[in-house]
Amino acid sequence: MKNERPTFPQKAVVTAGMPYSNKNLHFGHVGGMFVHADIFARFLRDRIGKENVIFLSGTDCYGSPILESYRKLKEEGYEGSIEDYVTANHESQKKTLEDYGISLDFFGASALGEAGEIHRQMSAEIFQKLYRNGYIEKLSVPQFYDQELGVFLNGRQVTGRCPIPGCSSERAYADECSLGHQFLPAELINPVSSLSGARPVLREVENWYFALESCIDMMKEYTDFLRKDTNTRKYQLETVGEFLKKPMLHVPKKYVEDAQELVKRLPGHRPIDQEKKNSIAFEFETLEDRDKAKAVLDGMGIHYTSGKTLVPFRLSGNVEWGVAFPDCEDLRDLTFWVWPESLWAPISFTRAYLRQIGAEEDLAKWWGDDEAEVYQFIGEDNIYFYAIAQTGLFTGLQAPRGTKPDMAKVRLSHIIANRHLLYLDAKASSSSERKPPMADELLDYYTKDQLRMHFMSLGLSSKSVSFRPQALLGEEEQNGMDMVLKDGNLITNVFNRLIRSCFYAVQKHYAGKIPAGEADGKIRDMARKAVLEYERHMYHQEFHRISYVLDDFIREVNKHWVNQIKLADSQGDDALRRQVVADCFYACKVMAILVHPIAPEGCEKFREYMNIGDILWNWDYILEPISFYTGDLARHGLKVLEPREDFFKKHERQLGQDG
């Protein structure tokens, strides 16, 4: 076992990806991301001090998905404004997160109140900085137009099939699919207007773009740095790496009658004929060369698909419901595309929070300071935006185009991408045949602590996992143990029983006071091992491994209690009983600190009954004896624990059930 303790930053911002304002939260929002972010934020508060941590998120208010949902709702008779619609969903999301114990310091809304005003100001500032640094380009790109209705279509008003080879997305929109792949509108396969059902045409529209394709060399260097020098998840880096290839076209061999003639007609490229594949890949130096090649292939009637690569990242659009874009050159009356402005929304929210507490001038101490770290929890579908587009944007804010930044010194976020939390082995989607349960619905059957323990244990850092809440399934679908209850039982049964046994023992035998004496060396070694492993796994955000550490530690100490107390009672050995009580109170103290980020209310109740202040949660003292907090144990009384009083409760629907 390694004894080195990891180093954490002096200050930390923790963010959880923002849900769209056209929906309430389903279980995947909470269980797939928010619970993990909250556990980590709570841990950091204990580890480095709560005054040194800001945990925030918010409702993503703008963009075509919200506008399209609002349009459909209006058709059904909704009479409120779009601001009313967004506000209602924002408040609903906020309540759900509170019900799950998500301890956000700030939950903003990008279109509402002071946070919205700050976000609009921040958006203009960021555009102007990127423009001065040379990363902004004006491009004329085709946009879908519905000829039957005479209107341009926003991104979500066009559906089709993703053109990226191997993509398994069930749905693609104008320039991105549901898995986050980016492409140009002209590449969408079989486009259909959701307004008229007709096939839309493409018309040229000028917009502002960030020159993301110019960042490919910088991105490769940064990815290499992350791979060698950080704990960034490997699958996340592999996903990023797929986009850091030169522009490519894939042509099925069956469409190529004369390969040599085709090679002559294409602009400068490198053909890659892979014997075991059914297509030939053509690699180009620039996107311009690739686009010229597309024109050649179109003219020859040859089918092709585009490979993943970096393309210009759109900043502006003409969606009415959006952050107003600064008028610049000859482009007027544009709005920000929702994805870029949502990437800097956490900075806007940090500024809004700091303004609330009278410390707005400290923004740079949280974003961009060597002593601070920003941890951003996201779902894997959003890796392209947070780990690629955001890396380019934020680097562009710090280094003018044409310079070669030292990527080890550029201040960027630590991205933590979780894999999919599936529902009954399928990707959770509100558009799927089997609707995933809403987060609120689960709380009718399980406590938030049971759900938090379960979601933490699923191992989303490395694989997609299916969620099967037995309480919501029919008898024919129920199979085996309810894993939510199994994972929750560690605290609702084992840990809860151990704490109660300790309290009842001192009340019965020692006048409500813990016997003096140091915990046995074996128990202290066990605690130290658990602390070091837990802290290391938390540093790597490997939450499922934390559940293993807790399970081993809690069950081993519980076994120690059961066996030794039984022996003490059978032999009438009070000295042994005193030692066992001292052992297990010390272990419970350490356990409570470790469980505190996961199930805080029960742990706070333990602290209260121990008559110890908040100093209990300070990790600087986690291995200290209980007398460190209480002074003379002979003078320190515990709060009386009444019969059948629980620290970690079960849901009322579960009372009377076998654990």
N, C-alpha and C positions, 0 to 999 in steps of 0.2 A: 504493500500500500504506500502510495506517495504521501508524504507529510506536508508538502508545500501547499500553502493556502493561496488561492488565486487572488489577483489584485483587481479591485473594482474601482471605477472612477470616483472622483470626489463629488461630482454632480452628475445627475442622469435625468434625461427626458425619456419617458416611455410612452409610445403611442400604439394604438390599436387601429387598424384600417377602418375607414369611415363607411358606414352603411348608407346606401342611397335613401333619399327622403320619400320614396314612393312605396315604402313597405314597412311593416313591423318586422321584428327580428325573429327569424326561425332558429331552430336549435344550432344550426351550423355557425351562425354569426357568433353566438355566445360560446358554444363548446369548442369550436374550431379555432378561435382566436382570442376573444375577450377574456376568457378565464385564464388562459396562459399569460397574457399580458398583465392581468391583475395580480396573479401569483408572483410574477417577477417584480412588479412594482412594489408590492407589499414587502417582499423579501428585501429589496434594496432600501426601503425605508428603515427596516430593522438593521440592515447591514451597514449603511453609510449615514443614516440619520434622515428622518422624514422631511426636514427642512431642505435637504439636498436632492429631493426627488420631485419631479412633476410628472404626473400621469394624466394624459389627456387623449381625447378623441372628439368626434363630433359627427353631425349629420351632413352628408354630402348633398347639398340642396339643389345644385344646378344640373343642367344638361338634358339631353334628349330623352333619356329613360323617364325622368320625372315629368317632362313636358308631355310625353306620349301617354303616360299613365293618367295624368290630369285630364288630357283631352278625352280619353275614354270614359273617365268618371263624369265629365260634363255631359257627355252624350247620354249617360244614364240618369241625369237629372241633378247632379251635384250643383249647388248654388254658391258655394264659397269661392274665394279667390285662390290663386295658386299659392299665395303666401299662407292662407288659412290651411290649405291642404298640407303644405310642407311643415307648418308649425304643429299641426295635430300629430303627424308622424314622428316629428322630432321629440315631442313630449312623451309619446308612447314608447319610443326607443329608450329614452332616458329612464322612464319608470322600470322597464324590463331590466335594464342593467343594474339599477339600484336593487331590484328584487333578487338579483343573483349575487349581490354583495360586491359588484364591480366598483372599486373605490376611486373613481376618476376625480382628480382635482378640478378638472374642467371638461365639460361636455358641451361643445359649442354647436353652432349651425352656421354654415358658410354664407347663408343669405339673410340671417336674422340678427337683429339687435346690434350691440356694439361690436360683437365678434364679426358680424357681417360687414360692418363699416370698415373695420381694421383689415379684413380680408380683401376688400375691394382696393383699399389703399396699397396693401402689400403686393397685390397682383400687378398694379401699375408700376410700382417700384422695381419689381423683379424683371418685368419686360424691358423697362428702360435700361437697367443694368446689363442685361443680356444683349440688348441692342448696341450699347456702347462698346461691349466687349467683342462685338463682331460675329455673334452666333445666330443672328436673326436674318432670315431670308424671306423675300416675297416670292411666292411661287403660284403659278396658275395651274390648278389641278382640277380634273373633272369632278363634278358633284352630281349626284342623281337628281333628276328633275321629272316630276310626274306630269306628263303632257295632258292627261285627262282633266286634272284639277288645276293645272297651271301654277304649280308651286315647287320650290326646291324642297327636298326631303332631308330631314336631319338623320343622324346616324341610325337611330332605332326605328325609323320608318321604312327601312329597307332591309329585307332579309334574303339570304341566299346560302350558298355553301362555301365554306372556307377554302381558299385556293392553296393553302400551305400543304405540301406533301406530308401525308401521314397524320394529319390533324384528325382527331376523333370528336371534335366539337359537333354538337347536334344543331347548333344555330350560329350563323354568322351575320354580321350587320354590314353597314356601308364600308367600313375600313378596319374592322376588328371583329374577331370571333369571340365566343363566350369563354374561350381558354386564354384569351389575351394576345393572340397572334395579330400582328399589325400588317396591313397590306394596303395598296392603293385601291380606290373604288373601282377602277377599271378591271381589277383582277377578280372581283367577286363573281362567283359562278352562279348563274341562273337568278339574278336579282328580281325581287318582286316588291312593289309598293304596298305597304300595309294599309295605306289610305284608300286606294282604289282597286288593289289586286292586279293592276296592270304592270307590265314590264317597263320600268323607268328608262329614260335615256340619260346620257351624260352630257353636261354642259360645263364649260370652263368657268371657274370661279377663282379669284385671287384671294389668298390668305397668307398669314404670317406663319412661318415654320422655324423651329429650332434645328440647326444643322447637326442633327444627331449622327449622321453618317460620317461626319468629320472627326468624331470622337472614337472611332473604332480602335486605333492604335493605343490611345490612352486607356480605353476600356480593357484591352487585352493586358496591358501592364498592370492595371488595377486588379484585374481578376487573378493574375499571377501572384500579386502581392497578398490578396486575400487567401489564396490557396496555401501559401507558404507560411504566412505570419498571423493568421487569425483563426477563429473557430467558426467561420462561416460554413453553413451546411453544404456538404459536397454536392448533393443533388441540385441545390440552388445554383452553385457555380457551374454545374454542367448545363443547366437550363440557359444560363447567361451565355455560356460558350457557344451554344448553338446559333446564336445571333451574331457572333463575332467572326463570321465568315464573309468572304468577298461575295458580291452579288452573283447569283447563279440562276440558270434556267435548266429545267429538266425536261428532256424531250423523249417520249417513249420511242424505243427503237422501231416499233412497227410502223411509225409515221415517217421514218427516214428511209427513202428509197436510195438516195445517193449521198452518203455521209460526207464524202470528199467535196462534193459540190456545195453542200450546206456549210461546211467549214469555211469555204472560200467566201461565201456571201455574208457571213456574220462579221461584225466589227471585232477588233482585237480581243482575243479570248484564249482560254486554255481548255481544250476538250478533255473530259475525263470519262473514258469508256470503261465502266466497271462490269466485268464479265458476268458476275453473278446477279446483276440487276437488269431490269427490263428497260432501262432508260439510259440516255447519255446525258452527262452533266456538262454544261458550258459555264466556265468561270470567267467573270469579267472584272476589270480593275475598278470600274466606276458604275454608278447607277445609270449614268447617261448612256454608256455603252450597252448596258443591259436593256435599256428601253429601246435603243436602236435595233437591237437584236429581236426584241418582241415585234417591232414593226415588220422586220424581215420575215419572221415566222408567220405573222398574221397574213402577210401578203402571199405567202406560199401555202396558206391553209393548213399549217402544221400546228397541232395541239401541243401545249407546253404548260408547265407549272413553275412558279417562282420558288426559290429556296429562301430560307430565313437569312436575313441580313439586317443591318441598321438602315433605316430609311428616315427622311426628314420627319421630325416630330411636330405634328400640327399644334399650333398655339391658339389660333383664332377660328371663328366660324360665324355663321349667321343665325344660330339658334337664338330665338328671342329671349328665352329664360336663361340668362347667363350673366356672369360678371362683365360689365362694360369694358371693352378693350380701348386702350388709349388711341386717339386718332393719331395716325402717323403717316407721313408722306401723303399719298393720294387715297389711302384706304380709310374709310369712315364707317361708323355705325356697326362695328363688329363686336362680338362677345368672345370671351375666352372659351376655348374648348374645355370641357369639364375635367379631363384627366390632368392636364398640367396644373391647373389651379388647385386641384385637390391634393397635389403633391406638396405644395407649399402651405396648404391650409393648416397643418400642425404648427408651423411657425407663426401663422396669424393667430392661432388659438393660444399659443404660448404668450404672445404679446398681449392678448386680451386678458389672460389670467394674471400676468404680471401687472397690468394696469389696475386690475381689481385690488391687488394687494399693495399697490403703490410702489412697484419696483420695475416699471417698464424699461427704465434705462439699463436694466441688467440682462436684456435679451441676449446680447452677445456672449454672456457668461454661460448660457445654456446651449446655444446653437453656434458652434464654430470655435469653442474654446478648447485648448489642449487638455484641460482638466475635467472636461465634461464629455459625456458619451450620449448619443441618441440611439435608443433601441426601438425599432419599428417592427411590430408584429403584423404579418399579413398572411393572406391565403396564397397558395401556389399559383393561382390563376393571374395574380397581379405581380409576379416576379418581373415581367417585362417593364412595367411602369416604375416600380420602386427600385429595382436593382440595375436597370439599364437607363431608362429615360431620366429618372431622378439623378442618377450618378452623373449623366451628361449635363443636365441643367445646373446642378449644384456646383459641379466643377467649373462650368462656364461662368458662374457668378464670382468665382474666386480667381480665375486665370483667363486673361484675354485670349481670343482665338489666335493661333499661330505660335503661342508660347508652349513650352513643354513642362507642364506642372510635375512636381515631385508627388506622385500619388500616395506616398507614405505620409505626406504632410498635409495634403488636402483634407479638410474636415468633412467627412461624409457619415451618413447614418450606418449603424449596424443593422442590417436587414435580417429578420428572422421569419422565414417563410414556412408555414405549416402545410402539410399535405392535406388532401381532401378528407373531411369528415363525412363519410357516406351515410345514407339512410337505407337500411335493408339491402346493402351491397350495391346500391346505385348512387350516383352523384345527386346530392340534394338539390332540387330545383323547384321553384314554385310553379313552373310550367310542365313538370313531369306528371305522369298519370297518377302516381301515388304521392300525394302532397306530403312534404315533410312536416313534422309537428312544429308548431310555433314554440318559441322558448317559454312563453308564459304557460302554455298548456302542460309542459313537463312538471311545473311546480305544483300542479294539482295532484301529482302522484309521488313526487320525490322531494326531499328537502334540497335546498341549494348546496348544502355541504356534500350530500351524497353525489349530486351531479358534478360538482367541482372536483371531487376526488376521482370520479370516473373519467371525466374529460381529460384530467391531468395525466391519467395512467395509460392513455391510448397509444402513445408512441407516434404522434403525428409529425415528429421531427424527421422521421425516416420513411414512413409508409402511410398510405391511405387506409383508413380503418372504418368498418361499418358500425353504425350505432343501432342497437336493437333494444329499445326500452320495452321490456316484456309487459309492463303495465298498460301499454297503449296497443298491444297486439291482441288479435283474437286467439282463442285457445289453439286453433289449428296451426297458428304461426309460432306459438311459444315453443322454445326448444332449449332445454337445459336451464341453467341458473340465470337469474337476472343479474347481469354484470354490474349494473348501476348499484344494486343493493350489495353485491359482493365487495366491490371496491369501497363503498361507503361504510361497510361493516367494520372496517379497520378502526374507524373512529367512533361510530355509533355503538358498537359492541365492545371491541377489545380495549381500546384506549379509554373509553368511557367507563368501563367496568374496573379497569386498573386504577384510575383516579379515585373513583368512588370507594374502592376497597381501602385505599390508603387513608382517605379522610375518615371513613368509619372506624378504621383501626385506631387512629390517634384519639378519636372521640371516645371510644370504648375503653382504651387501655391507658392513655397518657394525657387525659384532661385537655384534649384539643391542641396539644403541642407536639411538634416533631421531636423525637428523641435526639439528643446530641450525639455527634459521632460522624465520621467521614464515611462516605459510600465505599463499598468494597472495591478493590482495585480492578476486579473483573468487570464490574458495572461501569466504572469510570473509563476503562479502555474501550468498552463497547460503545459508550456515549461519544468518546473522542473519534472513534472510527466512523460512526454515523455522521457526526458533524462534518468531518473532512470530506467524506464521500458526497454528502448532500450539497455542500458548498461548491464542490467541483462540478457536480451535475447542474447546479443552478447557473454557474458561470457559463456552461455550454448550452444552457436552455434545453437540457434533456430531461424533461419533466417526468416522463415515464420511469426513468431510472431513480428519480427521487421517491416515487411510490414504492419501488423495491426496497430502498434503504429504510423507509419508514416501516414497511411491513416486517422486515427482518428485526429491526430494533424493538418495535412495540411488542411483537409476539414473543421475542426472546425474553424480554423483561417480564412480560405477563406470565410466562412459563416459570421464571425464577420466583415470582410472587407466589403462584399456586403451589409449587413444590415445597418451597422453604417455609411458608406459613403453615402448610399442612404438617410439616415436620415439627415446627415449633409448637403447634397446638397439641400434637400427639405426645410430645415429650415434656410439655409444660416448660419450655425453654424460653424465658422472657428475654434473655440476652440475644438469642437468635432472632426473636421477633423484632426487637429494637433495631437490629442490624438490617433486617429485611425491609422494615418500614423506612429507615434512612436511605437504603439503596434505592428503593422504588420511588420515593419522593424526589430524590435527586434525578433519577431517570425521567420521571414525569415532567420535571422542570425543563430538562433539555428537550424532551418530546414536544412540549407545548411551544417552545421557541421555534422548532422545526415545522410544526403544523400550523403555526400562527398565520403564515401567508395564504394557507389553503382554506382553513376553516377558522377564521379569526374570532367569531363570536364565542364559541366554546372555549377557546384559549384565553380570551379576555375574562371569561367567567372563572376559569382556573386561577388567573392572576388575582382576581378580586377575592376569591376564597382563600388564597394564600396570604392575603393582606400585604401584597408587594406592589410597588408603583410601576410605572412604565419602564423603569430601568431594566425590568425583566427581559425586555425584547432587545436590549443592546447586545449585539454579537461580540463585542469586546470582552464580555463577561460570561459567555455561554457555557463555559466549562467550570465556572466558579462554583463552590459549594453553596447550598441554600443560605447558610449563615452569612455569606457575603452580602446578601440582600436584606436579611432580617436582623443582623446582630445576634445577640445571645438567644439561642433557640428556646431556652427555658423560660424566657420572658415574652416570646412571640406567639401569641395565640392565633389560630386559624379561624376563619369564619365557620360557623356551624353549618354542616351540610345535612339537610333534612332527608328522611327516608325517601327513596325512589326519585331523588332529584338528579336530573341528567345534565351533563355538560354538553353533550352532542346528542341532539334529539333525533328520533325517527319521525317520519311523516305520520300524521294521524291515521292515514289509510293503512299503515303498516303495523299499528299497535296490535299486539296479540299474535302477530305472525312470528314464526320461527326465524331467528337471525341466520 
